[in-house]
Amino acid sequence: MKLENAELFESAPVSRAMAKLILPTVLSQLVTVAYNMADTFFIGQTGDPNQVAATNLCLPLFIFLGAISNIFGIGGSSLIARCLGMDRRDKARNTSAFCLWTALCAALCYGLLLQLLREPLLRLLGADEYTTAYCHDYLFWTVTIGSVPTVASSLFALLLRAEGLSKQAGFGVALGAILNIILDPIFIFSFGLNVKGAAIATMLSNLLAALYFVQLILRRRQELVLTLNPRWYSCAQGIPAEVILVGLPSSIMSLMATLSNTVLNKLMASYCNEAVAGIGIAKKIDLVLFFASNGIAQGVLPLVSYTYSAKNYSRMLETVKKTFMLSVGVSLSCSVLLFTCAGPLVRLFIDNDLTVEYGRYFQRIIAITGPCISVVLLTTTLFQAVGMKKRPLILSFMRKGGFDIPFMLVYNAAFGLYGIVWATTTAEILAMVCALIMLIPFIKRFDIERKSENELCN
């Protein structure tokens, strides 16, 4: 039995294959940006910096759910696509079952553990008497109750893309985002629930998105390798090690982002809650750039994995080169837009002069790093697509945690509040340099393979 989208992966023009895989992914990621911004935007309309600060303080603990979905979603999609490229559908199905059930169990355990440890964790994150109660409400609904649906909706989307169903994956992600945007004002204002309302809206939207994916998989179970049946669960054939080691860099990136945000918020909280709210808004706006670059990288991953396992190096290199040109061009355009419109964009979220002033300055600093983020994300994903383990792990650590945390501590001591944000920019630039040092020999190696392949054909 052949892959449903074999023509797309094997013989369609590279530009058309890229468009079909990338466009739905990027669109869904951009809708996800709106979903991530919705909580901050609607809570900001209350005019209370403490509520905005609370959602930002909780962000690192919510990001951890992304680490769980990434480790099994990225690692699983890479292995599934490579298995399909070698026509090993049974192993691909075993992989999908392993990823699904292991990820859901991990999410459930994390949600319960966080409920038990939330008090000391919130103190560690910098919550004070003005934000702690808001943090409790937000974490209970988004993580304790919402951990399983949040991980499931993200995981299903990643695994479906491995089979070429980028359009359906994108629709499911967009569905959850749109529902959250609709439900936020209802729960926050109509029901008067404030932060709790935003958290309930997030949980319900992720639950409905996950249910959409479940019915899609059940309806198309005869043609998909992605399965909900636990009898296909297997730890044989090296599946756990392959999935976890390949997916680990993406998970590490999320985990280190959690640690990085924790340090950032802790340092910001030592100044004032308006600064915490300002950096929270700036980072939410910057998600436009991050998710655009991430969508391009995730969209093209199955195509690179498939062509690599099929030893079609000419097609793989053409895909890589065109993707880099696209990603850097998009990120550069986003950087210019976010830098020039920083003030008005921040004011959309909250009408508090001090918070807006902080957010405007922070946003301009962060926007500088757009092309750097694009290069690092795409290089990391490329290495994951071909099954490499050490290089993407190193890059993930460098981008978040390895460079920025030491710089934040040093810059804070040397330059104060604004130095904290400049530290992340310095770290992104250094991570990009390291990514290019790793990438160039990799491209040259496969270029030699491609030339040898062409010579044999001639």
VEXTORNU-43296 format. One record per residue (C-alpha): residue in three letters; x, z, y. Coordinates in steps of 0.25 Angstrom, whole numbers, padded with zeros to 4 digits, always signed. Each point is the difference from the previous one (the first is absolute). Layout:
ALAXZY...
//
This chain:
MET+0000+0000+0000LYS+0006-0004+0013LEU-0001+0007+0014GLU-0012-0004+0007ASN+0008-0004+0013ALA+0012-0007-0008GLU-0001-0012+0009LEU+0001+0008+0012PHE+0013+0007-0005GLU+0006-0012-0007SER-0002-0013+0007ALA-0008+0002+0013PRO+0008-0003+0012VAL+0007+0012+0004SER-0006+0001+0014ARG-0014-0001-0006ALA+0003+0010-0010MET+0006+0010+0010ALA-0012-0002+0009LYS-0010+0003-0011LEU+0007+0012-0004ILE+0005+0005+0014LEU-0012-0003+0009PRO-0011+0009-0007THR+0011+0011-0002VAL+0004+0000+0015LEU-0015-0001+0005SER-0004+0012-0009GLN+0013+0008+0005LEU-0004-0003+0014VAL-0014+0005-0002THR+0006+0012-0007VAL+0008+0002+0014ALA-0014+0001+0006TYR-0004+0010-0010ASN+0012+0008+0002MET-0002+0000+0015ALA-0015+0003-0001ASP+0002+0015-0003THR+0009+0001+0012PHE-0008-0008+0009PHE-0013+0006-0002ILE+0006+0014+0000GLY+0007-0003+0013GLN-0014-0003+0006THR-0002+0015+0000GLY+0011+0001+0010ASP+0006+0012-0008PRO+0015-0002-0003ASN+0000+0011-0010GLN-0009-0008-0009VAL+0008-0012+0001ALA+0013+0008-0002ALA-0007+0006-0013THR-0002-0013-0006ASN+0014-0004+0003LEU+0006+0013-0006CYS-0008-0003-0013LEU+0005-0014-0001PRO+0012+0003-0008LEU-0008+0007-0011PHE-0010-0012+0000ILE+0012-0010-0001PHE+0004+0006-0013LEU-0012-0006-0006GLY+0006-0013+0004ALA+0013+0004-0008ILE-0008+0002-0013SER-0007-0014+0002ASN+0012-0007+0003ILE+0009+0005-0011PHE-0010-0005-0010GLY-0006-0012+0008ILE+0013-0006+0004GLY+0007+0003-0013GLY-0012-0004-0008SER-0003-0013+0007SER+0015-0005-0001LEU+0000+0003-0015ILE-0014-0006-0002ALA+0004-0013+0008ARG+0013-0001-0008CYS-0007+0002-0013LEU-0010-0011+0003GLY+0012-0009+0004MET+0005+0002-0014ASP-0014-0002-0006ARG+0000+0015-0005ARG-0015+0004+0003ASP-0001+0011-0009LYS+0012+0007+0006ALA-0006-0003+0014ARG-0013+0007-0005ASN+0007+0012-0005THR+0007+0001+0013SER-0013+0000+0008ALA-0006+0011-0008PHE+0012+0008+0001CYS+0001-0001+0015LEU-0015+0002+0003TRP-0002+0013-0009THR+0014+0006+0004ALA-0002-0002+0015LEU-0014+0006-0001CYS+0004+0012-0007ALA+0012+0002+0010ALA-0010-0001+0012LEU-0009+0010-0006CYS+0011+0010-0002TYR+0005-0002+0014GLY-0013+0002+0006LEU-0002+0013-0007LEU+0014+0005+0003LEU-0001-0003+0014GLN-0013+0008+0001LEU+0008+0012-0005LEU+0012-0002+0009ARG-0006-0005+0013GLU+0002+0013+0008PRO+0015+0000-0001LEU+0001-0015+0000LEU-0007+0000+0013ARG+0008+0010+0006LEU+0012-0008-0004LEU-0006-0012+0007GLY-0001+0007+0013ALA-0015+0003+0000ASP-0004+0012+0010GLU-0012+0008+0003TYR-0006-0012+0008THR+0002-0010-0012THR-0001+0007-0013ALA-0015+0000-0002TYR-0001-0015+0003CYS+0012-0002-0010HIS-0008+0008-0011ASP-0012-0009+0002TYR+0007-0013+0000LEU+0009+0003-0012PHE-0011+0005-0009TRP-0008-0013+0001THR+0011-0010+0001VAL+0009+0006-0010THR-0006+0011-0009ILE-0013-0008-0002GLY+0005-0014+0004SER+0013-0001-0008VAL-0005-0008-0012PRO-0009-0010+0007THR+0011-0002+0011VAL+0011-0003-0011ALA-0010-0008-0008SER-0004-0010+0011SER+0015-0002+0004LEU+0005-0001-0015PHE-0011-0010-0004ALA+0003-0009+0012LEU+0015-0001-0004LEU-0002-0002-0015LEU-0010-0011+0003ARG+0010-0008+0009ALA+0009-0001-0012GLU-0011-0009-0007GLY-0001-0009+0013LEU-0013+0007+0004SER+0005+0002+0014LYS-0013-0004+0006GLN-0008+0010-0008ALA+0010+0011+0002GLY+0000-0002+0015PHE-0015+0000+0001GLY-0001+0014-0007VAL+0011+0006+0009ALA-0008-0006+0012LEU-0013+0005-0005GLY+0005+0014+0000ALA+0006-0001+0014ILE-0013-0006+0006LEU-0008+0011-0006ASN+0009+0011+0006ILE-0001-0006+0013ILE-0016-0001-0001LEU-0001+0015-0006ASP+0010+0006+0010PRO-0009+0001+0012ILE-0012+0003-0008PHE+0007+0013-0006ILE+0008+0003+0012PHE-0011-0001+0011SER-0013-0002-0006PHE+0002+0012-0010GLY+0009+0007+0010LEU+0011+0003-0011ASN+0012-0004+0009VAL+0013+0000-0009LYS-0008+0004-0013GLY-0009-0012+0003ALA+0012-0010+0001ALA+0005+0006-0013ILE-0013-0002-0008ALA-0001-0014+0005THR+0014-0003-0005MET-0003+0006-0014LEU-0013-0008-0001SER+0005-0013+0004ASN+0012+0001-0010LEU-0010+0004-0011LEU-0009-0012+0003ALA+0012-0010+0000ALA+0005+0006-0013LEU-0014-0002-0006TYR+0000-0015+0004PHE+0013-0002-0007VAL-0006+0007-0013GLN-0012-0009+0000LEU+0009-0013+0002ILE+0010+0004-0011LEU-0012+0003-0010ARG-0007-0013+0004ARG+0013-0008-0002ARG+0006+0008-0012GLN+0000-0012-0009GLU+0010-0008+0009LEU+0008+0011+0006VAL+0012+0008-0006LEU-0004+0011+0010THR-0008+0010-0009LEU-0008+0013+0002ASN+0001+0003-0015PRO+0009+0012-0004ARG+0002-0006-0014TRP+0010-0009+0007TYR+0008+0011+0005SER+0014+0000-0005CYS+0014+0006+0003ALA+0007-0010-0010GLN+0008-0012+0003GLY+0007+0007+0012ILE-0012-0001+0009PRO+0001+0014+0006ALA+0014-0002+0004GLU-0001-0014+0005VAL-0013+0003+0008ILE+0006+0013+0006LEU+0014-0004+0003VAL-0005-0013+0007GLY-0011+0007+0007LEU+0008+0012+0004PRO+0006-0006+0013SER-0013-0003+0006SER-0004+0014-0004ILE+0012+0006+0005MET-0002-0008+0013SER-0014+0007+0001LEU+0006+0014-0004MET+0011-0001+0010ALA-0010-0005+0011THR-0007+0013-0003LEU+0012+0008+0002SER+0004-0008+0012ASN-0014+0002+0006THR+0001+0015-0003VAL+0013+0002+0007LEU-0005-0009+0012ASN-0013+0008+0001LYS+0008+0013-0001LEU+0009-0004+0011MET-0011-0005+0009ALA-0008+0012-0002SER+0011+0008+0006TYR-0003-0006+0013CYS-0015-0002+0001ASN-0013-0005-0007GLU-0001-0011+0010ALA+0013-0005-0005VAL-0004+0001-0015ALA-0013-0008+0004GLY+0008-0010+0007ILE+0010-0003-0011GLY-0012-0001-0010ILE-0007-0010+0009ALA+0012-0008+0002LYS+0003+0000-0015LYS-0014-0004-0003ILE+0001-0012+0009ASP+0013-0004-0006LEU-0007-0001-0014VAL-0004-0014+0005LEU+0014-0005-0001PHE+0003+0008-0013PHE-0012-0005-0007ALA+0002-0014+0004SER+0014+0000-0006ASN-0004+0008-0012GLY-0012-0009-0003ILE+0010-0013+0000ALA+0009+0008-0009GLN-0010+0005-0010GLY-0008-0014+0000VAL+0013-0008-0004LEU+0005+0010-0011PRO-0008-0006-0011LEU+0005-0014+0003VAL+0014+0005+0000SER-0001+0008-0013TYR-0007-0011-0007THR+0010-0011+0004TYR+0012+0009-0003SER-0005+0003-0014ALA-0003-0014-0002LYS+0015-0004+0004ASN-0006-0009+0011TYR+0011+0004+0010SER-0002-0012+0009ARG-0014+0004+0003MET+0003+0015+0001LEU+0011-0003+0011GLU-0010-0009+0007THR-0010+0011+0000VAL+0010+0010+0005LYS+0005-0008+0011LYS-0013-0004+0006THR-0005+0014-0001PHE+0011+0006+0008MET-0002-0010+0011LEU-0015+0003+0000SER+0002+0015+0000VAL+0010+0001+0011GLY-0007-0009+0009VAL-0013+0008-0002SER+0007+0013+0002LEU+0007-0005+0013SER-0013-0004+0006CYS-0007+0013-0003SER+0012+0008+0006VAL-0001-0008+0013LEU-0015+0002+0000LEU+0000+0015-0003PHE+0012+0003+0010THR-0007-0007+0012CYS-0014+0006-0003ALA+0005+0014-0003GLY-0007+0007+0011PRO-0014-0006-0001LEU+0000+0001-0015VAL+0003+0015+0000ARG-0011+0002+0010LEU-0010-0006-0009PHE+0002+0012-0009ILE-0001+0011+0009ASP-0002+0002+0015ASN+0010+0012+0002ASP+0011-0004+0010LEU+0011+0008-0006THR-0003-0005-0014VAL-0001-0014+0005GLU+0014+0001+0007TYR+0006+0005-0012GLY-0006-0010-0009ARG+0003-0012+0009TYR+0015+0004+0000PHE+0000+0003-0015GLN-0007-0013-0003ARG+0010-0009+0008ILE+0012+0007-0007ILE-0006-0002-0014ALA-0004-0015+0003ILE+0014-0004+0001THR+0003+0001-0015GLY-0011-0010-0004PRO+0010-0011-0006CYS+0008+0011-0006ILE-0012+0006-0008SER-0003-0014-0005VAL+0014-0003-0005VAL+0001+0013-0008LEU-0014+0000-0006LEU+0001-0015-0004THR+0014+0003-0006THR-0005+0012-0008THR-0012-0007-0005LEU+0009-0012-0004PHE+0009+0009-0008GLN-0012+0007-0007ALA-0006-0014-0003VAL+0012-0004-0009GLY+0000+0014-0007MET+0012+0006+0008LYS+0000+0015+0001LYS+0012+0006+0007ARG+0000-0009+0013PRO-0014+0001+0004LEU+0001+0015-0002ILE+0012+0001+0009LEU-0007-0008+0011SER-0012+0008-0001PHE+0008+0013+0001MET+0008-0006+0012ARG-0012-0004+0008LYS-0008+0013-0001GLY+0008+0013-0002GLY+0014-0004-0002PHE+0003-0004+0015ASP-0012+0004+0008ILE-0001+0015-0003PRO+0015+0003+0003PHE-0001-0009+0013MET-0013+0008+0004LEU+0007+0013-0001VAL+0012-0005+0008TYR-0007-0008+0010ASN-0010+0012+0003ALA+0011+0009+0002ALA+0008-0010+0009PHE-0012-0007+0008GLY-0012+0009-0002LEU-0014-0006-0003TYR+0002-0014+0002GLY+0012+0000-0008ILE-0008+0003-0013VAL-0007-0013+0001TRP+0013-0008+0003ALA+0006+0005-0013THR-0010-0008-0008THR+0003-0012+0007THR+0015+0002-0003ALA-0003+0002-0014GLU-0008-0013-0001ILE+0011-0008+0005LEU+0010+0006-0009ALA-0009-0002-0012MET-0002-0015+0004VAL+0015-0002+0000CYS+0001+0006-0014ALA-0011-0008-0005LEU+0007-0013+0005ILE+0013+0004-0007MET-0007+0001-0013LEU-0009-0012+0002ILE+0010-0011+0003PRO+0008+0001-0013PHE-0013+0001-0008ILE-0005-0013+0007LYS+0014-0007-0003ARG+0000+0004-0014PHE-0014-0007-0003ASP+0004-0012+0008ILE+0011-0002-0009GLU-0009+0002-0012ARG-0010-0011+0007LYS+0012-0010+0001SER+0004+0002-0014GLU-0015-0002-0004ASN+0000-0013+0008GLU+0013-0005-0006LEU-0005+0002-0014CYS-0013-0007+0003ASN+0008-0012+0005
//
